[in-house]
Each structure stands twice: as structure tokens, then as C-alpha cells.
Amino acid sequence: MKLNVNEIILYFFVPVWTAAEIMISIWMLKAKPDRKITSKYQRKIIFLSQLPFGKRWRQHIGKEDITSLEIYQYRIRIWYLSLMIPFFLILYIFAL
């Protein structure tokens, strides 16, 4: 039985990517700030803190809460990358 590249991606890479994505999602959600922290600030500020490259939200947050929101933002960046890189890699391979 000989497998071509598309079958290898389908039977190996996609399930491994899915399992890794589940683990990264759980890891990311463990860093989500408590309701005590998020209830202090407007929803817009909390939303801006969750965008991957925003920095202006720090002006509206207390210094004691910045670190927990930065950790969550860092993990969101990793989660976005874990979604995008394999997706574009699969698109590239199937376009060959």
C-alpha cells in the first residue's frame, strides 16, 4: 500500500493538528483572567486586550491586572499561529 502526499496529510497530519489544537486551546483558556479582573473594566477594553497585537488597552488597565491580561494575550497569539500556519501549509500542499 503506497500513500501519496494528500493521503498522508489526511490520515496523519489533520488528526495530529486537531489534537494539538485542542491541547493549545485548553492551555490558552487556563490563562483567561478571572471574572473579578474583567468585571472592573469596560467590555471594549477587555476585547482590545485579547487582540493579538494591540497595546493601547494597557493605558486603561490597573498595573496589578496587566500581567494576567498580557499572559492571556501571549497565549492567544500562539493559538492564532497554531491555527494559521498548518492551515496555509495544507493549502499550499494541495495547490501543488
Summary of the structure (lengths in Angstrom):
residues: 96
radius of gyration: 18.1
end to end distance: 22.6
largest distance: 61.2
contacts: 220
relative contact order: 0.15
helix: 79%
strand: 0%
